[in-house]
């Protein structure tokens, strides 16, 4: 489903942790990885900028060599300019199935990369964005102890839906995850407390979605209607575990009531330890669902 993957690298100390998770992408069908880091715009003296780009490319090639040991085809890209704009250009040229971005912590200090680059990618990219949580080890230096397990397929997928057209666009990716071997899914709809009379209708829609998602019945799919605040319920239902994945549209009604930069989607990304797969309103191509 994710045969070709573009990985946005910031080359911070968190880079080692992010790279350690990438071989696990083979469980998603990944064969090719593109490591991309955007250098600063060319400036005077030009020779210094060119030297810097050369050093960045050398660093990426070192990381690429490690991944090649895992039988992955790896290439590197070092454009220069505005990070989000240049990453979009790389995505348009290389046509990846997903863009992976590392997210380093819940603190405001560490939120900068997600806030300035990943959200811009979500807003502009016409392909899914996978945000992978890179977590520090408690009691050690936050930068030195950043680590992540060799993440493959998630133990469980949580899909919050508001039944909008935007939410429905996640269906092919849910089907592809089931086909790849994920066996546990939770379909979640969140209602305001004052709208609890709608629970029965919402459950019927979730059950219909479950039948469409896995007509063979091989997966274990639970349908849940909760009353409360969307991001709190998403976090409680499965967002706490880094072994899970949250799959959701980038905006819509109900679960995600604001635009892509809205508070609910931001809160999910900020708080979730789980990997978050964001499906944009328009996608260049859906995944191929294996039979």
C-alpha positions in Angstrom: 0.0 0.0 0.0 3.0 2.3 0.6 5.4 1.0 -1.9 7.3 4.3 -2.3 7.7 6.5 0.8 9.0 10.1 1.1 10.6 10.8 4.5 11.0 14.4 5.6 14.2 14.7 7.6 15.1 17.6 9.9 18.5 16.0 10.8 18.0 16.9 14.5 19.1 14.4 17.2 15.7 12.8 16.7 16.8 11.7 13.3 18.4 8.5 14.5 15.2 7.5 16.3 13.1 8.1 13.2 15.4 6.2 10.9 15.3 3.2 13.3 11.6 2.9 12.6 11.8 3.0 8.8 12.7 -0.7 8.1 9.3 -1.5 9.7 7.6 0.1 6.7 8.3 -3.0 4.7 5.2 -4.5 6.5 3.2 -1.8 4.6 4.7 -3.0 1.3 7.5 -0.4 1.2 10.3 -1.1 -1.3 11.6 2.4 -1.9 12.4 5.2 0.5 13.3 8.8 -0.4 15.1 10.7 2.3 14.7 14.4 1.9 16.1 17.4 3.8 15.6 20.9 2.7 18.7 23.1 2.9 18.6 26.8 3.5 18.3 29.0 0.4 21.6 29.7 -1.5 23.3 32.8 -0.1 26.6 34.6 -0.4 29.2 33.3 -0.5 27.8 30.6 -2.7 30.7 28.3 -2.0 29.6 28.1 1.6 26.1 27.2 0.7 27.3 24.5 -1.7 29.6 23.1 0.9 26.7 22.9 3.4 24.5 21.1 0.9 27.3 18.7 0.2 27.6 17.9 3.9 23.9 17.4 4.2 23.8 15.1 1.3 26.7 13.1 2.8 24.8 12.8 6.1 21.7 11.6 4.3 23.7 9.0 2.3 25.1 7.7 5.6 21.6 7.1 6.8 20.6 5.7 3.4 23.4 3.1 3.6 22.0 1.8 6.9 18.6 1.4 5.4 20.0 -0.3 2.3 21.3 -3.1 4.7 17.6 -3.9 5.2 17.1 -4.5 1.5 15.4 -1.2 0.8 16.0 1.0 -2.2 17.0 4.4 -0.8 17.7 7.7 -2.6 18.3 11.1 -1.1 17.1 14.6 -2.1 18.6 17.9 -0.8 16.7 20.8 -2.3 17.1 24.3 -0.9 14.5 26.9 0.0 11.2 26.8 1.9 10.9 23.4 3.6 7.2 22.7 2.9 7.3 24.0 -0.6 10.4 22.1 -1.6 9.1 18.9 0.0 5.9 19.3 -2.0 8.0 19.6 -5.2 9.9 16.4 -4.3 6.6 14.6 -3.7 5.2 15.8 -7.1 8.4 14.6 -8.9 8.8 11.3 -7.1 5.2 10.4 -6.6 5.4 8.7 -3.2 2.4 6.9 -1.7 2.8 8.6 1.7 5.0 11.3 3.3 6.4 10.4 6.7 7.3 13.1 9.2 8.7 12.5 12.7 7.0 14.2 15.7 9.2 14.4 18.7 7.2 15.3 21.8 4.2 16.9 23.4 5.9 20.1 24.5 5.7 23.5 22.8 9.4 23.6 22.3 9.4 20.4 20.3 6.3 21.2 18.4 8.0 23.6 16.0 8.7 21.1 13.2 5.2 19.6 13.3 3.6 23.1 13.5 5.6 24.8 10.7 6.3 22.0 8.2 4.0 19.0 8.8 0.8 21.1 9.0 1.8 22.9 5.8 2.3 19.5 4.1 -1.1 18.3 5.3 -2.6 21.5 3.9 -1.0 21.3 0.6 0.0 17.7 -0.2 -2.3 15.5 -2.3 -1.2 12.3 -0.6 -1.4 11.0 3.0 0.9 12.2 5.8 2.1 9.8 8.4 3.2 11.4 11.6 5.4 9.0 13.6 5.9 9.8 17.3 9.5 9.8 18.5 9.5 9.5 22.2 12.2 10.3 24.8 13.2 8.0 27.6 12.1 9.3 31.0 14.9 10.2 33.4 17.5 10.7 30.6 18.6 13.7 28.5 15.7 14.4 26.2 17.8 14.8 23.1 20.3 11.9 23.8 17.6 9.4 24.8 15.2 9.8 21.9 14.3 6.4 20.6 11.6 4.5 18.8 10.9 0.9 18.2 11.2 -0.7 14.7 7.6 0.0 13.9 5.8 -2.1 11.4 2.1 -2.7 11.1 0.1 -1.3 14.1 -1.4 -3.6 16.7 -4.7 -1.7 16.3 -6.1 1.0 14.0 -8.5 3.6 15.4 -10.6 5.4 12.8 -12.6 8.4 14.0 -15.3 9.3 11.6 -18.1 11.9 11.3 -19.6 10.2 8.2 -18.7 13.1 6.0 -17.3 12.8 2.5 -13.9 13.7 3.8 -14.0 10.9 6.4 -15.2 8.4 3.8 -12.0 9.0 1.8 -10.1 7.0 4.5 -11.9 3.8 3.5 -9.4 2.6 0.9 -6.5 3.0 3.4 -8.5 1.1 6.0 -9.2 -1.7 3.5 -5.5 -1.8 2.5 -4.4 -2.1 6.2 -6.8 -5.0 6.7 -5.4 -6.6 3.5 -1.8 -6.1 4.7 -2.6 -8.0 7.9 -3.9 -5.6 10.6 -6.5 -7.6 12.5 -7.9 -5.1 15.1 -9.8 -2.0 14.2 -12.0 0.4 16.2 -14.4 2.6 14.3 -15.3 5.6 16.5 -18.0 8.3 16.3 -18.1 11.1 18.9 -21.3 12.9 19.7 -21.8 16.0 21.9 -23.4 15.1 25.2 -26.6 16.9 24.3 -26.9 14.8 21.1 -27.0 11.4 22.7 -30.3 10.6 21.0 -28.3 10.0 17.9 -26.4 7.1 19.2 -28.5 4.3 17.6 -28.3 5.9 14.1 -24.5 6.5 14.5 -24.0 2.9 15.5 -25.9 1.7 12.4 -23.6 3.8 10.2 -20.5 2.5 11.9 -21.7 -1.1 11.3 -22.3 -0.4 7.7 -18.8 1.1 7.4 -17.3 -2.0 9.1 -19.0 -4.3 6.5 -17.6 -2.2 3.6 -14.1 -2.1 5.2 -13.7 -5.9 5.6 -16.4 -7.9 3.7 -14.5 -11.1 4.4 -14.9 -10.7 8.1 -11.3 -11.6 8.8 -10.6 -8.5 10.9 -11.9 -7.8 14.4 -13.8 -4.5 14.1 -15.4 -2.8 17.1 -17.9 0.0 16.5 -18.1 2.6 19.3 -20.2 5.7 19.8 -18.9 8.0 22.5 -20.2 11.2 24.1 -17.7 14.0 24.7 -14.9 15.9 23.1 -13.5 14.3 19.9 -9.8 14.5 20.6 -10.2 13.3 24.2 -12.2 10.3 23.0 -9.7 9.5 20.2 -6.8 9.7 22.7 -8.6 7.5 25.2 -9.7 5.0 22.6 -6.3 4.2 21.3 -4.2 7.2 20.8 -2.2 6.6 24.0 -0.3 3.6 22.7 2.6 4.0 20.2 1.8 0.5 19.0 -1.5 1.8 17.5 -2.4 4.0 14.5 -5.0 6.6 14.2 -6.4 7.0 10.6 -8.5 10.1 9.9 -9.4 12.7 7.4 -7.8 16.1 7.7 -11.0 18.0 8.1 -14.7 17.6 8.1 -17.8 18.0 10.2 -18.3 16.7 13.7 -15.1 14.8 14.7 -13.0 17.4 13.0 -15.2 20.5 12.8 -12.5 23.0 11.7 -10.2 23.3 8.8 -7.0 21.3 8.7 -5.3 23.7 11.0 -8.2 23.3 13.5 -8.0 22.6 17.1 -9.3 19.0 17.1 -6.8 17.7 14.6 -4.0 19.6 16.2 -4.9 18.2 19.6 -4.9 14.6 18.3 -1.4 15.1 16.7 0.0 16.9 19.8 -1.2 14.3 22.3 -1.3 10.9 20.5 1.6 8.5 21.1 0.1 6.5 18.3 1.2 7.0 14.7 -1.3 9.3 13.0 -2.1 8.8 9.3 -3.9 11.9 7.9 -5.8 11.5 4.6 -6.2 14.8 2.7 -9.3 16.0 1.1 -8.0 15.2 -2.4 -5.5 12.4 -3.0 -3.3 11.8 -6.0 -4.0 8.0 -5.9 -5.7 5.6 -3.6 -3.8 2.5 -2.3 -4.0 -0.7 -4.2 -5.9 -3.2 -2.0 -4.4 -6.6 -2.3 -6.7 -9.5 -2.7 
